[in-house]
Amino acid sequence: MSNQRVIDKERKRGDYALFTNKLAWVIFLVLLQLGFLIYAYLKFREHYIGIQAFMSFVSIIVVIYIINRPINPAYKLAWCITILFIPVFGGLFYLILSVNNTRRKFRKSVREAVIESKKHLHQDDKVMSHVEALSRHAAPQIRYINSFAGYPVHENTEVSYFASGEEMFIAMLDELEKAKKFIFLEYFIIHDGIFWNSVLNILKEKARNGVEVKLIYDDMGCIRTLPSDYPEQLRDFGIECYCFNPFKPTLSLRLNNRDHRKIMVIDGVTSFTGGINLADEYINKRKRLGGYWKDSGIMLKGDATWSFTVMFLQFWQHLSEKNIDYEKYRVEKAVNDHDDKLTPADTAESLEEFDKPYSDDAQSFGNGFVQPYSDNPLFDGVVAENVYLNIIHRATNYVYITTPYLIVDHEMITALTLAAESGVDVRIITPRIPDKKAVFMVTRSFYEPLTKAGVKIYEYVPGFIHCKMMVADDRYAVVGSINLDYRSLYLHFECAAYLYRCRVITEIKEDILDTIDESEEMTYEYCLKLNKPYRLWLSLLRLYAPML
C-alpha cells in the first residue's frame, strides 16, 4: 500500500473517531432532550384533559408572534407551517429553542464586543468625498455599509486576486514568513493536512520568536476535523486559541449562529479573505468530492487591513471576556500615492460617465477603494444581502455571481429577474458536483423561475465551486465568505470586501468568464423537461429552504 493511501486511511479513521466521539454524543443528548419533552407531554395529556387545548393555544400565540417579528417572510412561512402541522408540540418546541439563557448570554457578549470595536472604526472624510465625486452609484453603497455595518471605505490599499486556493496558499505562506509583530487567523474549517500543517509550522516558529499568534475557529465547522482539546494543544506551542460558539447538547437556535468568516491578518498591514478555509480540499491536495475544488480569495495590503484587524479583535474580546487594546494593533496610515488621484477634470468626467453607455475602461483604474465589512445575525438588518441587492439594482450592463449554494428569498429573486428582464446580463455559476445533496436539490429548485426571466445559470462541470463573488460593470465587486443562501445571509457571521475601481475587478471578471467556459448552462427548457413529480418535490423543498 502506498504512503498516500496509508495517510488517507488514517485520516479517515481519525475523522470517524472525532465524529463518533464528539458529534454523535451531542446529537444523542439533544435527541434525549426531545424524547423527554415528548414523554412529558404525553404523560401530562393523560392526566390533564385541558393540556392539549392549552398547548394548541400556545402554538397559536407563537404563530402570531412569529408573523409579527421583523424577520424574513420565508422563515415565518417555514416555522408557521411546522407549528400548525404539529400544533400541540410545535409552539413549545419553538419557545424552547428561542428562550434560552445561554443564547441570551451569547447574544449579549457578542453585541457588546461589536459595539466596543466600532469605536475604533472611523470614516476618513477625504476618502468619502473622493468616492462621492467619482460615482453616483458607488457612493450610496459605501455610505450604507459604513452606516449599518460600521466599516469605513479605504484608499491606499493594494488588492491581489487569487483564482484558486493553490495560488492563495503560496501567498499566505510567503506573507506569514514575513510576520514580525502579530498574526490573527479566524476560520470556519481547519483540517489536519498539507495546508494546515504548513501554516501551523510557521505559526509555531513565529510564536517561539515572540510574534503574537491568535487563532479562532468555529466548533461546528471543525467538529469532524479537530479534537475538543485543540485550543489547549495549541497553547502549548505559544499559540492563543479559542473555539467559537462551542457545540453543546442543548436545544437552542444559538447553534445556527456559526462563525463562517475567513480572515488572516499579518502585522496589521496584510490581510486575506475569500472562500478558502485551512484544509487540503481547498488546494486540491485532498479529493473530497471527486472533482476539482474551485475557490478564490483576495489579499489586501494597506489601510483596509485595519477593518479586518478590528473584525477579528471583536470576536477575541467576546471569547476571552477581556478588554482589548485595539490601538495596540493599529498601523500608521500609508501616504496617498496611488495613481488615480482626483482632479477637477476627473470629477466632471467621472460624474458624466455614469450617464453614458457602458464602456470597458477598467484598465485605467488604480488601486481604487476597498471596504471590508462583516454581517452579524444578532443585529437588525441584513447587510450581506443588501450589499448584493444594491449591486444588482444599480448594474447597467452585467452582473456575474459565483456561489456554491443558490437558496434565495423573494427579494433576491425579484432583483435578479428584474435585472435580467431589464437587459442586464445576469449570470450565476453553481456546482455540478454537490457537497450536500438536499441543499443541491433546493438550489436546482430555483433554476426554473430565474431562467424563465432570462437569468443565465451555469453548473461548473469539473467539480465543486466554492467561490463567493459578485462582479458588475467592471467597476464593482464583492469577494468574501458570503454564500447566496439563507444561512450566510441570515444566520452566520460573515465577512467580505466591497471593491470599487480596483484593477483586480477585471481579473475577477475574466476568471468568472473562464469558469463559465468550463460550465454547462442550465436553461429554462431543461427545467421544463424534468418530470412533474420531481418538479413538485423541488417546490415542496423550497418551503423549507430557510432551515437547510
QUITA-V853227 format. One record per residue. RES is the residue in three letters. SS is DSSP state (2 for helix, 1 for strand, 0 for the rest). BURIAL is 1 if it has 16 or more other C-alpha atoms within 10 Angstrom, else 0. D_FIRST is the distance of its C-alpha to the first C-alpha in whole Angstrom. Layout:
res=RES ss=SS burial=BURIAL d_first=D_FIRST
res=RES ss=SS burial=BURIAL d_first=D_FIRST
//
This chain:
res=MET ss=0 burial=0 d_first=0
res=SER ss=0 burial=0 d_first=4
res=ASN ss=2 burial=0 d_first=7
res=GLN ss=2 burial=0 d_first=8
res=ARG ss=2 burial=0 d_first=6
res=VAL ss=2 burial=0 d_first=7
res=ILE ss=2 burial=0 d_first=10
res=ASP ss=2 burial=0 d_first=11
res=LYS ss=2 burial=0 d_first=11
res=GLU ss=2 burial=0 d_first=13
res=ARG ss=2 burial=1 d_first=15
res=LYS ss=2 burial=0 d_first=16
res=ARG ss=2 burial=0 d_first=16
res=GLY ss=2 burial=1 d_first=19
res=ASP ss=2 burial=1 d_first=20
res=TYR ss=2 burial=0 d_first=21
res=ALA ss=2 burial=0 d_first=22
res=LEU ss=2 burial=1 d_first=25
res=PHE ss=2 burial=1 d_first=26
res=THR ss=2 burial=0 d_first=27
res=ASN ss=2 burial=0 d_first=28
res=LYS ss=2 burial=1 d_first=30
res=LEU ss=2 burial=1 d_first=31
res=ALA ss=2 burial=0 d_first=31
res=TRP ss=2 burial=0 d_first=34
res=VAL ss=2 burial=1 d_first=36
res=ILE ss=2 burial=0 d_first=36
res=PHE ss=2 burial=0 d_first=37
res=LEU ss=2 burial=1 d_first=40
res=VAL ss=2 burial=1 d_first=41
res=LEU ss=2 burial=0 d_first=41
res=LEU ss=2 burial=0 d_first=43
res=GLN ss=2 burial=0 d_first=45
res=LEU ss=2 burial=0 d_first=46
res=GLY ss=2 burial=0 d_first=46
res=PHE ss=2 burial=0 d_first=49
res=LEU ss=2 burial=0 d_first=51
res=ILE ss=2 burial=0 d_first=51
res=TYR ss=2 burial=0 d_first=52
res=ALA ss=2 burial=0 d_first=55
res=TYR ss=2 burial=1 d_first=56
res=LEU ss=2 burial=0 d_first=56
res=LYS ss=2 burial=0 d_first=58
res=PHE ss=2 burial=0 d_first=60
res=ARG ss=2 burial=0 d_first=61
res=GLU ss=2 burial=0 d_first=62
res=HIS ss=2 burial=0 d_first=65
res=TYR ss=0 burial=0 d_first=66
res=ILE ss=0 burial=0 d_first=67
res=GLY ss=0 burial=0 d_first=67
res=ILE ss=2 burial=1 d_first=64
res=GLN ss=2 burial=1 d_first=62
res=ALA ss=2 burial=0 d_first=65
res=PHE ss=2 burial=0 d_first=65
res=MET ss=2 burial=1 d_first=61
res=SER ss=2 burial=1 d_first=62
res=PHE ss=2 burial=0 d_first=64
res=VAL ss=2 burial=1 d_first=62
res=SER ss=2 burial=1 d_first=59
res=ILE ss=2 burial=1 d_first=62
res=ILE ss=2 burial=0 d_first=63
res=VAL ss=2 burial=1 d_first=59
res=VAL ss=2 burial=1 d_first=59
res=ILE ss=2 burial=0 d_first=62
res=TYR ss=2 burial=0 d_first=61
res=ILE ss=2 burial=1 d_first=58
res=ILE ss=2 burial=1 d_first=60
res=ASN ss=2 burial=0 d_first=62
res=ARG ss=0 burial=0 d_first=59
res=PRO ss=0 burial=0 d_first=58
res=ILE ss=0 burial=0 d_first=55
res=ASN ss=0 burial=1 d_first=53
res=PRO ss=2 burial=0 d_first=55
res=ALA ss=2 burial=1 d_first=52
res=TYR ss=2 burial=1 d_first=51
res=LYS ss=2 burial=1 d_first=54
res=LEU ss=2 burial=1 d_first=54
res=ALA ss=2 burial=1 d_first=50
res=TRP ss=2 burial=1 d_first=52
res=CYS ss=2 burial=1 d_first=55
res=ILE ss=2 burial=0 d_first=54
res=THR ss=2 burial=1 d_first=51
res=ILE ss=2 burial=1 d_first=54
res=LEU ss=2 burial=1 d_first=57
res=PHE ss=2 burial=0 d_first=54
res=ILE ss=0 burial=0 d_first=54
res=PRO ss=2 burial=1 d_first=57
res=VAL ss=2 burial=1 d_first=58
res=PHE ss=2 burial=1 d_first=54
res=GLY ss=2 burial=1 d_first=53
res=GLY ss=2 burial=1 d_first=56
res=LEU ss=2 burial=1 d_first=55
res=PHE ss=2 burial=1 d_first=51
res=TYR ss=2 burial=1 d_first=52
res=LEU ss=2 burial=0 d_first=54
res=ILE ss=2 burial=0 d_first=52
res=LEU ss=2 burial=0 d_first=49
res=SER ss=2 burial=0 d_first=52
res=VAL ss=0 burial=0 d_first=54
res=ASN ss=0 burial=1 d_first=51
res=ASN ss=2 burial=0 d_first=52
res=THR ss=2 burial=0 d_first=49
res=ARG ss=2 burial=1 d_first=49
res=ARG ss=2 burial=0 d_first=53
res=LYS ss=2 burial=0 d_first=52
res=PHE ss=2 burial=1 d_first=49
res=ARG ss=2 burial=1 d_first=51
res=LYS ss=2 burial=0 d_first=53
res=SER ss=2 burial=1 d_first=51
res=VAL ss=2 burial=1 d_first=49
res=ARG ss=2 burial=1 d_first=53
res=GLU ss=2 burial=0 d_first=54
res=ALA ss=2 burial=1 d_first=52
res=VAL ss=2 burial=1 d_first=52
res=ILE ss=2 burial=0 d_first=56
res=GLU ss=2 burial=1 d_first=56
res=SER ss=2 burial=1 d_first=53
res=LYS ss=2 burial=1 d_first=55
res=LYS ss=2 burial=0 d_first=58
res=HIS ss=2 burial=0 d_first=56
res=LEU ss=0 burial=1 d_first=56
res=HIS ss=0 burial=0 d_first=59
res=GLN ss=0 burial=0 d_first=59
res=ASP ss=0 burial=0 d_first=61
res=ASP ss=2 burial=0 d_first=64
res=LYS ss=2 burial=0 d_first=64
res=VAL ss=2 burial=1 d_first=61
res=MET ss=2 burial=1 d_first=62
res=SER ss=2 burial=0 d_first=65
res=HIS ss=2 burial=1 d_first=63
res=VAL ss=2 burial=1 d_first=61
res=GLU ss=2 burial=1 d_first=64
res=ALA ss=2 burial=1 d_first=66
res=LEU ss=2 burial=1 d_first=63
res=SER ss=0 burial=1 d_first=62
res=ARG ss=0 burial=0 d_first=63
res=HIS ss=0 burial=1 d_first=60
res=ALA ss=2 burial=1 d_first=58
res=ALA ss=2 burial=1 d_first=60
res=PRO ss=2 burial=0 d_first=60
res=GLN ss=2 burial=1 d_first=57
res=ILE ss=2 burial=1 d_first=57
res=ARG ss=2 burial=1 d_first=59
res=TYR ss=2 burial=1 d_first=58
res=ILE ss=2 burial=1 d_first=55
res=ASN ss=2 burial=1 d_first=57
res=SER ss=2 burial=0 d_first=59
res=PHE ss=2 burial=0 d_first=57
res=ALA ss=2 burial=1 d_first=53
res=GLY ss=0 burial=1 d_first=55
res=TYR ss=0 burial=1 d_first=53
res=PRO ss=0 burial=1 d_first=55
res=VAL ss=0 burial=1 d_first=55
res=HIS ss=1 burial=1 d_first=54
res=GLU ss=0 burial=1 d_first=55
res=ASN ss=0 burial=1 d_first=53
res=THR ss=1 burial=1 d_first=50
res=GLU ss=1 burial=1 d_first=47
res=VAL ss=1 burial=1 d_first=45
res=SER ss=1 burial=1 d_first=42
res=TYR ss=1 burial=1 d_first=40
res=PHE ss=1 burial=1 d_first=36
res=ALA ss=0 burial=1 d_first=35
res=SER ss=0 burial=1 d_first=31
res=GLY ss=2 burial=1 d_first=29
res=GLU ss=2 burial=1 d_first=27
res=GLU ss=2 burial=0 d_first=31
res=MET ss=2 burial=1 d_first=32
res=PHE ss=2 burial=1 d_first=29
res=ILE ss=2 burial=0 d_first=30
res=ALA ss=2 burial=0 d_first=34
res=MET ss=2 burial=1 d_first=33
res=LEU ss=2 burial=0 d_first=31
res=ASP ss=2 burial=0 d_first=34
res=GLU ss=2 burial=1 d_first=37
res=LEU ss=2 burial=1 d_first=35
res=GLU ss=2 burial=0 d_first=35
res=LYS ss=0 burial=0 d_first=39
res=ALA ss=0 burial=1 d_first=40
res=LYS ss=0 burial=0 d_first=43
res=LYS ss=0 burial=1 d_first=45
res=PHE ss=1 burial=1 d_first=42
res=ILE ss=1 burial=1 d_first=39
res=PHE ss=1 burial=1 d_first=39
res=LEU ss=1 burial=1 d_first=36
res=GLU ss=1 burial=1 d_first=37
res=TYR ss=1 burial=1 d_first=34
res=PHE ss=0 burial=1 d_first=33
res=ILE ss=0 burial=1 d_first=29
res=ILE ss=1 burial=1 d_first=27
res=HIS ss=0 burial=1 d_first=24
res=ASP ss=0 burial=1 d_first=21
res=GLY ss=0 burial=1 d_first=19
res=ILE ss=2 burial=1 d_first=20
res=PHE ss=2 burial=1 d_first=24
res=TRP ss=2 burial=1 d_first=25
res=ASN ss=2 burial=1 d_first=24
res=SER ss=2 burial=0 d_first=25
res=VAL ss=2 burial=1 d_first=28
res=LEU ss=2 burial=1 d_first=28
res=ASN ss=2 burial=0 d_first=28
res=ILE ss=2 burial=1 d_first=31
res=LEU ss=2 burial=1 d_first=33
res=LYS ss=2 burial=1 d_first=32
res=GLU ss=2 burial=0 d_first=34
res=LYS ss=2 burial=1 d_first=37
res=ALA ss=2 burial=1 d_first=37
res=ARG ss=2 burial=0 d_first=38
res=ASN ss=0 burial=0 d_first=40
res=GLY ss=0 burial=0 d_first=42
res=VAL ss=0 burial=1 d_first=41
res=GLU ss=1 burial=1 d_first=42
res=VAL ss=1 burial=1 d_first=39
res=LYS ss=1 burial=1 d_first=39
res=LEU ss=1 burial=1 d_first=36
res=ILE ss=1 burial=1 d_first=37
res=TYR ss=1 burial=1 d_first=34
res=ASP ss=1 burial=1 d_first=35
res=ASP ss=0 burial=1 d_first=34
res=MET ss=0 burial=1 d_first=33
res=GLY ss=0 burial=1 d_first=31
res=CYS ss=0 burial=1 d_first=29
res=ILE ss=0 burial=1 d_first=29
res=ARG ss=0 burial=1 d_first=26
res=THR ss=0 burial=1 d_first=24
res=LEU ss=0 burial=1 d_first=26
res=PRO ss=0 burial=1 d_first=28
res=SER ss=0 burial=1 d_first=31
res=ASP ss=0 burial=0 d_first=32
res=TYR ss=2 burial=0 d_first=31
res=PRO ss=2 burial=1 d_first=34
res=GLU ss=2 burial=0 d_first=35
res=GLN ss=2 burial=0 d_first=31
res=LEU ss=2 burial=1 d_first=32
res=ARG ss=2 burial=0 d_first=36
res=ASP ss=0 burial=0 d_first=35
res=PHE ss=0 burial=0 d_first=34
res=GLY ss=0 burial=1 d_first=37
res=ILE ss=0 burial=1 d_first=36
res=GLU ss=1 burial=1 d_first=39
res=CYS ss=1 burial=1 d_first=37
res=TYR ss=1 burial=1 d_first=38
res=CYS ss=1 burial=1 d_first=37
res=PHE ss=1 burial=1 d_first=39
res=ASN ss=0 burial=1 d_first=40
res=PRO ss=0 burial=1 d_first=38
res=PHE ss=0 burial=1 d_first=37
res=LYS ss=0 burial=1 d_first=40
res=PRO ss=0 burial=1 d_first=40
res=THR ss=0 burial=1 d_first=44
res=LEU ss=0 burial=1 d_first=45
res=SER ss=0 burial=1 d_first=46
res=LEU ss=2 burial=0 d_first=46
res=ARG ss=2 burial=1 d_first=45
res=LEU ss=2 burial=1 d_first=41
res=ASN ss=2 burial=1 d_first=42
res=ASN ss=0 burial=1 d_first=43
res=ARG ss=0 burial=1 d_first=39
res=ASP ss=1 burial=1 d_first=39
res=HIS ss=0 burial=1 d_first=37
res=ARG ss=0 burial=1 d_first=39
res=LYS ss=0 burial=1 d_first=36
res=ILE ss=1 burial=1 d_first=38
res=MET ss=1 burial=1 d_first=38
res=VAL ss=1 burial=1 d_first=41
res=ILE ss=1 burial=1 d_first=41
res=ASP ss=0 burial=1 d_first=44
res=GLY ss=0 burial=1 d_first=46
res=VAL ss=0 burial=1 d_first=46
res=THR ss=1 burial=1 d_first=43
res=SER ss=1 burial=1 d_first=41
res=PHE ss=1 burial=1 d_first=38
res=THR ss=1 burial=1 d_first=38
res=GLY ss=1 burial=1 d_first=37
res=GLY ss=0 burial=1 d_first=34
res=ILE ss=0 burial=1 d_first=31
res=ASN ss=0 burial=1 d_first=30
res=LEU ss=1 burial=1 d_first=28
res=ALA ss=0 burial=1 d_first=24
res=ASP ss=2 burial=1 d_first=21
res=GLU ss=2 burial=1 d_first=22
res=TYR ss=2 burial=1 d_first=26
res=ILE ss=2 burial=1 d_first=24
res=ASN ss=0 burial=1 d_first=22
res=LYS ss=0 burial=0 d_first=19
res=ARG ss=0 burial=1 d_first=18
res=LYS ss=0 burial=0 d_first=18
res=ARG ss=0 burial=0 d_first=20
res=LEU ss=0 burial=0 d_first=22
res=GLY ss=0 burial=0 d_first=21
res=GLY ss=0 burial=1 d_first=23
res=TYR ss=1 burial=1 d_first=25
res=TRP ss=1 burial=1 d_first=26
res=LYS ss=1 burial=1 d_first=30
res=ASP ss=0 burial=1 d_first=31
res=SER ss=0 burial=1 d_first=34
res=GLY ss=1 burial=1 d_first=36
res=ILE ss=1 burial=1 d_first=39
res=MET ss=1 burial=1 d_first=40
res=LEU ss=1 burial=1 d_first=44
res=LYS ss=1 burial=1 d_first=45
res=GLY ss=1 burial=1 d_first=49
res=ASP ss=0 burial=1 d_first=51
res=ALA ss=0 burial=1 d_first=49
res=THR ss=2 burial=1 d_first=47
res=TRP ss=2 burial=1 d_first=49
res=SER ss=2 burial=1 d_first=49
res=PHE ss=2 burial=1 d_first=45
res=THR ss=2 burial=1 d_first=46
res=VAL ss=2 burial=1 d_first=49
res=MET ss=2 burial=1 d_first=46
res=PHE ss=2 burial=1 d_first=44
res=LEU ss=2 burial=1 d_first=46
res=GLN ss=2 burial=1 d_first=48
res=PHE ss=2 burial=1 d_first=45
res=TRP ss=2 burial=1 d_first=45
res=GLN ss=2 burial=1 d_first=48
res=HIS ss=2 burial=1 d_first=47
res=LEU ss=2 burial=1 d_first=44
res=SER ss=2 burial=0 d_first=46
res=GLU ss=0 burial=0 d_first=49
res=LYS ss=0 burial=0 d_first=51
res=ASN ss=0 burial=0 d_first=53
res=ILE ss=0 burial=1 d_first=52
res=ASP ss=0 burial=0 d_first=53
res=TYR ss=2 burial=0 d_first=52
res=GLU ss=2 burial=0 d_first=54
res=LYS ss=2 burial=0 d_first=52
res=TYR ss=2 burial=1 d_first=50
res=ARG ss=0 burial=1 d_first=52
res=VAL ss=0 burial=0 d_first=52
res=GLU ss=0 burial=0 d_first=55
res=LYS ss=0 burial=0 d_first=56
res=ALA ss=0 burial=0 d_first=55
res=VAL ss=0 burial=0 d_first=58
res=ASN ss=0 burial=0 d_first=59
res=ASP ss=0 burial=0 d_first=58
res=HIS ss=0 burial=0 d_first=56
res=ASP ss=0 burial=0 d_first=57
res=ASP ss=0 burial=0 d_first=59
res=LYS ss=0 burial=0 d_first=62
res=LEU ss=0 burial=0 d_first=64
res=THR ss=0 burial=0 d_first=68
res=PRO ss=2 burial=0 d_first=71
res=ALA ss=2 burial=0 d_first=70
res=ASP ss=2 burial=0 d_first=66
res=THR ss=2 burial=1 d_first=67
res=ALA ss=2 burial=0 d_first=70
res=GLU ss=2 burial=0 d_first=67
res=SER ss=2 burial=1 d_first=64
res=LEU ss=2 burial=1 d_first=66
res=GLU ss=2 burial=0 d_first=68
res=GLU ss=2 burial=0 d_first=64
res=PHE ss=0 burial=0 d_first=63
res=ASP ss=0 burial=0 d_first=66
res=LYS ss=0 burial=0 d_first=65
res=PRO ss=0 burial=0 d_first=63
res=TYR ss=0 burial=0 d_first=59
res=SER ss=0 burial=0 d_first=58
res=ASP ss=0 burial=0 d_first=55
res=ASP ss=0 burial=0 d_first=56
res=ALA ss=2 burial=1 d_first=53
res=GLN ss=2 burial=0 d_first=53
res=SER ss=2 burial=0 d_first=56
res=PHE ss=0 burial=1 d_first=54
res=GLY ss=0 burial=1 d_first=53
res=ASN ss=0 burial=1 d_first=51
res=GLY ss=0 burial=1 d_first=53
res=PHE ss=1 burial=1 d_first=53
res=VAL ss=1 burial=1 d_first=50
res=GLN ss=1 burial=1 d_first=51
res=PRO ss=1 burial=1 d_first=48
res=TYR ss=1 burial=1 d_first=48
res=SER ss=1 burial=1 d_first=47
res=ASP ss=1 burial=1 d_first=47
res=ASN ss=0 burial=1 d_first=48
res=PRO ss=0 burial=1 d_first=48
res=LEU ss=0 burial=1 d_first=51
res=PHE ss=0 burial=0 d_first=53
res=ASP ss=0 burial=0 d_first=56
res=GLY ss=0 burial=1 d_first=55
res=VAL ss=0 burial=1 d_first=52
res=VAL ss=2 burial=1 d_first=51
res=ALA ss=2 burial=1 d_first=48
res=GLU ss=2 burial=1 d_first=49
res=ASN ss=2 burial=1 d_first=53
res=VAL ss=2 burial=1 d_first=51
res=TYR ss=2 burial=1 d_first=50
res=LEU ss=2 burial=1 d_first=53
res=ASN ss=2 burial=1 d_first=55
res=ILE ss=2 burial=1 d_first=53
res=ILE ss=2 burial=1 d_first=53
res=HIS ss=2 burial=0 d_first=57
res=ARG ss=2 burial=0 d_first=57
res=ALA ss=0 burial=1 d_first=55
res=THR ss=0 burial=1 d_first=58
res=ASN ss=0 burial=1 d_first=55
res=TYR ss=1 burial=1 d_first=52
res=VAL ss=1 burial=1 d_first=49
res=TYR ss=1 burial=1 d_first=45
res=ILE ss=1 burial=1 d_first=43
res=THR ss=1 burial=1 d_first=39
res=THR ss=0 burial=1 d_first=38
res=PRO ss=0 burial=1 d_first=35
res=TYR ss=0 burial=1 d_first=37
res=LEU ss=1 burial=1 d_first=41
res=ILE ss=0 burial=1 d_first=43
res=VAL ss=0 burial=1 d_first=46
res=ASP ss=0 burial=1 d_first=50
res=HIS ss=2 burial=0 d_first=53
res=GLU ss=2 burial=0 d_first=54
res=MET ss=2 burial=1 d_first=51
res=ILE ss=2 burial=1 d_first=51
res=THR ss=2 burial=1 d_first=55
res=ALA ss=2 burial=1 d_first=54
res=LEU ss=2 burial=1 d_first=52
res=THR ss=2 burial=1 d_first=54
res=LEU ss=2 burial=1 d_first=57
res=ALA ss=2 burial=1 d_first=55
res=ALA ss=2 burial=1 d_first=54
res=GLU ss=2 burial=0 d_first=58
res=SER ss=0 burial=0 d_first=59
res=GLY ss=0 burial=0 d_first=58
res=VAL ss=0 burial=1 d_first=55
res=ASP ss=1 burial=1 d_first=52
res=VAL ss=1 burial=1 d_first=49
res=ARG ss=1 burial=1 d_first=46
res=ILE ss=1 burial=1 d_first=43
res=ILE ss=1 burial=1 d_first=39
res=THR ss=1 burial=1 d_first=37
res=PRO ss=1 burial=1 d_first=33
res=ARG ss=0 burial=1 d_first=32
res=ILE ss=0 burial=1 d_first=29
res=PRO ss=0 burial=1 d_first=30
res=ASP ss=0 burial=1 d_first=28
res=LYS ss=0 burial=0 d_first=31
res=LYS ss=2 burial=0 d_first=32
res=ALA ss=2 burial=0 d_first=35
res=VAL ss=2 burial=1 d_first=36
res=PHE ss=2 burial=1 d_first=35
res=MET ss=2 burial=1 d_first=38
res=VAL ss=2 burial=1 d_first=40
res=THR ss=2 burial=1 d_first=40
res=ARG ss=2 burial=1 d_first=40
res=SER ss=2 burial=1 d_first=44
res=PHE ss=0 burial=1 d_first=45
res=TYR ss=2 burial=1 d_first=45
res=GLU ss=2 burial=1 d_first=48
res=PRO ss=2 burial=0 d_first=51
res=LEU ss=2 burial=1 d_first=49
res=THR ss=2 burial=1 d_first=49
res=LYS ss=2 burial=1 d_first=52
res=ALA ss=0 burial=1 d_first=54
res=GLY ss=0 burial=1 d_first=52
res=VAL ss=0 burial=1 d_first=49
res=LYS ss=1 burial=1 d_first=46
res=ILE ss=1 burial=1 d_first=43
res=TYR ss=1 burial=1 d_first=40
res=GLU ss=1 burial=1 d_first=36
res=TYR ss=1 burial=1 d_first=34
res=VAL ss=0 burial=1 d_first=32
res=PRO ss=0 burial=1 d_first=28
res=GLY ss=1 burial=1 d_first=27
res=PHE ss=1 burial=1 d_first=29
res=ILE ss=1 burial=1 d_first=32
res=HIS ss=0 burial=1 d_first=32
res=CYS ss=0 burial=1 d_first=35
res=LYS ss=0 burial=1 d_first=38
res=MET ss=1 burial=1 d_first=41
res=MET ss=1 burial=1 d_first=45
res=VAL ss=1 burial=1 d_first=47
res=ALA ss=1 burial=1 d_first=50
res=ASP ss=0 burial=1 d_first=53
res=ASP ss=0 burial=1 d_first=51
res=ARG ss=0 burial=1 d_first=53
res=TYR ss=1 burial=1 d_first=51
res=ALA ss=1 burial=1 d_first=47
res=VAL ss=1 burial=1 d_first=45
res=VAL ss=1 burial=1 d_first=42
res=GLY ss=1 burial=1 d_first=40
res=SER ss=0 burial=1 d_first=38
res=ILE ss=0 burial=1 d_first=41
res=ASN ss=0 burial=1 d_first=40
res=LEU ss=1 burial=1 d_first=42
res=ASP ss=0 burial=1 d_first=42
res=TYR ss=2 burial=1 d_first=44
res=ARG ss=2 burial=1 d_first=42
res=SER ss=2 burial=1 d_first=42
res=LEU ss=2 burial=1 d_first=45
res=TYR ss=2 burial=1 d_first=47
res=LEU ss=2 burial=1 d_first=44
res=HIS ss=0 burial=1 d_first=42
res=PHE ss=1 burial=1 d_first=43
res=GLU ss=1 burial=1 d_first=42
res=CYS ss=1 burial=1 d_first=43
res=ALA ss=1 burial=1 d_first=44
res=ALA ss=1 burial=1 d_first=46
res=TYR ss=1 burial=1 d_first=48
res=LEU ss=1 burial=1 d_first=49
res=TYR ss=1 burial=1 d_first=52
res=ARG ss=0 burial=1 d_first=53
res=CYS ss=0 burial=1 d_first=50
res=ARG ss=0 burial=1 d_first=49
res=VAL ss=2 burial=1 d_first=45
res=ILE ss=2 burial=1 d_first=47
res=THR ss=2 burial=1 d_first=47
res=GLU ss=2 burial=1 d_first=43
res=ILE ss=2 burial=1 d_first=42
res=LYS ss=2 burial=1 d_first=44
res=GLU ss=2 burial=0 d_first=42
res=ASP ss=2 burial=1 d_first=39
res=ILE ss=2 burial=1 d_first=40
res=LEU ss=2 burial=0 d_first=41
res=ASP ss=2 burial=0 d_first=38
res=THR ss=2 burial=1 d_first=36
res=ILE ss=2 burial=1 d_first=39
res=ASP ss=2 burial=0 d_first=38
res=GLU ss=0 burial=0 d_first=35
res=SER ss=1 burial=1 d_first=36
res=GLU ss=1 burial=0 d_first=38
res=GLU ss=1 burial=1 d_first=41
res=MET ss=0 burial=1 d_first=42
res=THR ss=0 burial=1 d_first=46
res=TYR ss=2 burial=1 d_first=48
res=GLU ss=2 burial=0 d_first=49
res=TYR ss=2 burial=0 d_first=45
res=CYS ss=2 burial=1 d_first=46
res=LEU ss=2 burial=0 d_first=49
res=LYS ss=2 burial=0 d_first=47
res=LEU ss=0 burial=0 d_first=45
res=ASN ss=0 burial=0 d_first=46
res=LYS ss=2 burial=0 d_first=48
res=PRO ss=2 burial=0 d_first=47
res=TYR ss=2 burial=0 d_first=44
res=ARG ss=2 burial=1 d_first=46
res=LEU ss=2 burial=0 d_first=48
res=TRP ss=2 burial=0 d_first=45
res=LEU ss=2 burial=1 d_first=44
res=SER ss=2 burial=0 d_first=47
res=LEU ss=2 burial=0 d_first=47
res=LEU ss=2 burial=1 d_first=44
res=ARG ss=2 burial=1 d_first=46
res=LEU ss=2 burial=1 d_first=48
res=TYR ss=0 burial=1 d_first=46
res=ALA ss=2 burial=1 d_first=44
res=PRO ss=2 burial=1 d_first=45
res=MET ss=2 burial=0 d_first=43
res=LEU ss=0 burial=0 d_first=40
//
